[in-house]
Amino acid sequence: MIDGLSVLALVTARGGSAGLPRKNLRTVGGRSLVARAVQAGQRAETVDRVVLSSDDPEIIQAALLAGCDVPFVRPAALAGDEARSIDVVRHALQALPERYDLLVLLQPTSPLRAPEDVDGAVELCVRREAPACVSVCAADKPPFWIHGLDERLRLQPILPEYRQASRRQDLPQAYAVNGAVYVARADWIMVLDSFIGPDTLGYVMPRERSIDIDDALDLAIAEMLDARLEGEGDVTQPAEIARKA
């Protein structure tokens, strides 16, 4: 709870995965991705309750062993490749008899988020009286360097207004949503049907905690980063604030 507002953390983990089979049960640092997400929510000081949304018995069992609450099973219609995360969030809010002021989405595919990242995003959202806040990190490459290809394979700048800029330092800093923490006021998200809106804030996380696992390569990188963070004591960087343009 924060400033009298109740906070629900929702861990979303379906059984299927197109890129990496049984992804949510893969391990980093000896802990499954679903268990790491549950524990990040449990250790966050602002979170009142951690709940799992899953269709998979094995994932449900892993979450229960981690101490997570599993009050419902996700419907099959929301467990396919086409299911939207926001629909899973809406289902959870409607399935629970209890009402919460804030909803925090924790996806298992961001195993290196720290409890401090969860608290930082929640606190930023509440202190700034914003409807939502999502975690971001500095973009790996400026989006102004990204091109498309036309039918003749000619490079076409995605953002032509910056096509003449060649040095990174001449370009504005860009941030990418890293998928680690999504926060929104529960009533607001039911109306907007998204975490991203004109007034959504960005909570900046360091890149080393921003890995988002899609495939086996990401998993190997996460394992290496986790070992490095453990060796350094996993010192949390000071929170930065970035408003979305």
C-alpha positions in Angstrom: 0.0 0.0 0.0 1.2 3.5 -0.7 -0.5 6.7 0.4 -3.6 4.7 1.3 -3.8 3.1 -2.1 -4.0 -0.6 -2.4 -1.7 -2.3 -4.9 -2.2 -5.6 -6.7 0.7 -7.2 -8.6 -0.3 -9.5 -11.4 2.1 -12.1 -12.8 1.0 -13.3 -16.3 2.5 -16.6 -17.4 0.8 -18.8 -20.0 2.0 -22.3 -20.8 2.6 -21.8 -24.5 5.5 -19.8 -26.1 6.2 -19.4 -29.8 9.9 -18.5 -29.5 11.1 -20.5 -26.5 9.1 -23.6 -25.5 8.0 -23.6 -21.8 9.7 -20.2 -21.5 8.1 -19.2 -18.2 9.5 -22.2 -16.5 13.1 -21.7 -17.7 15.5 -20.8 -15.1 17.9 -17.9 -14.5 20.2 -18.1 -11.5 18.6 -21.3 -10.5 15.1 -19.8 -10.2 12.3 -20.1 -12.8 11.2 -17.0 -14.6 7.7 -17.2 -13.0 9.2 -17.6 -9.5 11.5 -14.6 -10.0 8.5 -12.4 -11.1 6.5 -13.6 -8.1 9.4 -12.8 -5.7 10.0 -9.4 -7.2 6.4 -8.5 -6.4 6.5 -10.1 -2.9 9.7 -8.1 -2.0 8.3 -4.8 -3.2 7.3 -2.7 -0.2 4.4 -1.0 -2.1 2.7 -4.3 -3.2 -0.1 -5.7 -1.1 -0.8 -8.9 -3.0 0.7 -10.9 -5.8 -1.6 -13.0 -8.0 -0.8 -15.3 -10.9 -2.8 -15.5 -14.1 -2.0 -18.8 -16.0 -3.6 -21.6 -17.8 -0.8 -24.1 -17.1 -0.9 -26.5 -14.2 2.9 -26.7 -14.0 3.3 -23.0 -13.9 0.6 -22.7 -11.3 2.4 -25.2 -9.2 5.7 -23.3 -9.5 4.0 -20.1 -8.5 2.3 -21.7 -5.5 5.7 -23.0 -4.4 7.0 -19.5 -4.6 4.2 -18.3 -2.3 2.0 -16.7 -5.0 -1.8 -16.5 -4.7 -3.6 -18.3 -7.5 -7.3 -17.5 -7.1 -8.3 -18.5 -10.7 -7.2 -20.3 -13.8 -6.9 -18.2 -17.0 -9.5 -19.1 -19.6 -8.1 -20.9 -22.7 -9.4 -18.0 -24.9 -6.8 -15.8 -23.2 -3.9 -18.2 -23.4 -3.2 -18.4 -27.1 -0.6 -16.6 -29.2 -3.2 -14.0 -30.2 -4.2 -13.0 -26.7 -3.4 -9.5 -25.6 -1.7 -8.8 -22.3 -4.2 -6.0 -21.6 -7.1 -8.5 -21.9 -5.5 -10.8 -19.4 -5.1 -7.8 -17.0 -8.8 -6.9 -17.5 -9.9 -10.5 -16.9 -7.9 -10.6 -13.6 -9.4 -7.4 -12.3 -12.9 -8.6 -13.1 -12.3 -12.1 -11.7 -11.2 -11.0 -8.3 -14.0 -10.0 -5.9 -11.6 -7.6 -4.1 -11.0 -4.2 -5.6 -7.5 -2.5 -5.9 -6.5 1.0 -6.6 -3.4 0.2 -8.6 -2.5 -2.7 -10.8 1.2 -3.7 -11.4 1.9 -6.1 -14.3 5.0 -8.2 -13.8 5.9 -10.4 -16.9 8.2 -13.3 -16.2 10.2 -12.5 -19.3 12.0 -9.7 -17.4 13.8 -11.7 -14.7 16.4 -9.1 -13.7 14.0 -6.5 -12.5 14.5 -5.7 -8.8 11.9 -5.1 -6.1 13.2 -1.5 -6.1 12.2 -1.1 -9.7 8.6 -2.2 -8.8 8.5 0.3 -5.9 10.1 3.0 -8.0 7.6 2.8 -10.8 4.7 2.7 -8.3 6.0 5.6 -6.3 6.6 7.7 -9.4 3.0 7.0 -10.6 1.5 8.0 -7.2 3.8 11.0 -6.4 3.2 12.5 -9.8 -0.5 11.7 -9.6 -0.3 10.0 -13.0 -2.7 7.4 -14.3 0.0 5.1 -15.4 3.8 4.5 -15.4 5.9 1.9 -17.3 9.5 1.0 -17.1 11.8 2.0 -19.9 15.5 1.9 -20.6 17.8 3.9 -22.9 17.5 2.6 -26.5 20.3 0.4 -27.7 20.5 2.4 -31.0 18.8 5.7 -31.9 15.5 4.9 -33.7 16.6 7.7 -36.1 19.2 5.2 -37.6 16.5 2.6 -38.3 15.5 2.2 -42.0 12.9 0.3 -43.9 13.4 -1.2 -47.4 11.3 -0.3 -50.4 10.4 -2.8 -53.2 13.8 -2.1 -54.8 15.6 -2.7 -51.5 16.5 1.0 -51.1 16.9 2.3 -47.6 14.0 4.4 -46.4 14.4 6.3 -43.1 11.7 5.7 -40.6 12.1 9.2 -39.1 13.2 11.3 -42.1 13.4 14.5 -40.1 16.6 13.2 -38.6 18.1 11.6 -41.7 21.0 14.0 -41.8 22.2 13.4 -38.2 25.0 10.8 -38.1 26.5 11.2 -34.6 24.7 9.7 -31.6 25.4 12.8 -29.5 23.6 15.0 -32.0 20.3 13.0 -31.6 17.8 13.3 -28.8 17.9 10.5 -26.2 15.4 7.8 -27.0 13.8 5.3 -24.5 12.3 1.9 -25.2 9.6 0.2 -23.1 11.5 -2.7 -21.5 8.5 -4.8 -20.4 9.7 -5.1 -16.8 7.1 -3.1 -14.8 3.7 -1.7 -15.9 1.7 0.3 -13.4 -1.8 1.8 -13.8 -4.8 2.9 -11.8 -7.2 0.0 -12.0 -10.2 2.1 -13.0 -8.3 4.0 -15.6 -6.9 0.9 -17.3 -10.4 -0.6 -17.6 -11.5 2.5 -19.5 -8.4 3.2 -21.6 -7.6 -0.5 -22.4 -3.9 0.2 -22.3 -1.0 1.1 -20.1 0.2 3.7 -22.6 -1.6 7.0 -22.9 -0.8 10.7 -23.2 -0.1 11.0 -19.5 1.9 7.8 -18.9 5.2 8.3 -17.2 8.4 6.5 -17.9 10.5 4.9 -15.0 14.0 4.6 -16.3 15.9 1.3 -15.5 19.5 0.5 -16.3 20.0 -1.6 -19.4 21.6 -4.5 -17.5 18.3 -5.1 -15.7 16.2 -4.6 -18.8 16.7 -7.9 -20.6 13.4 -9.2 -22.1 13.5 -12.9 -22.9 12.1 -14.0 -26.2 14.5 -16.8 -27.3 17.4 -18.9 -26.2 20.0 -16.2 -26.8 18.1 -13.8 -24.5 18.0 -16.5 -21.9 21.8 -17.0 -22.1 22.4 -13.3 -21.9 20.1 -13.0 -18.9 22.1 -15.8 -17.1 25.3 -13.9 -17.7 23.9 -10.6 -16.5 22.4 -12.2 -13.4 25.8 -13.6 -12.5 27.3 -10.2 -13.0 24.7 -8.5 -10.9 25.0 -11.0 -8.1 28.8 -10.5 -8.1 28.3 -6.7 -7.8 25.7 -7.1 -5.1 22.9 -6.0 -7.5 23.2 -2.4 -6.6 20.1 -0.5 -7.7 20.8 2.6 -9.7 19.0 5.8 -8.6 15.7 6.2 -10.3 15.4 8.7 -13.2 12.3 10.2 -14.5 11.4 10.4 -18.2 8.0 11.6 -19.5 6.9 10.1 -22.7 6.7 12.6 -25.5 
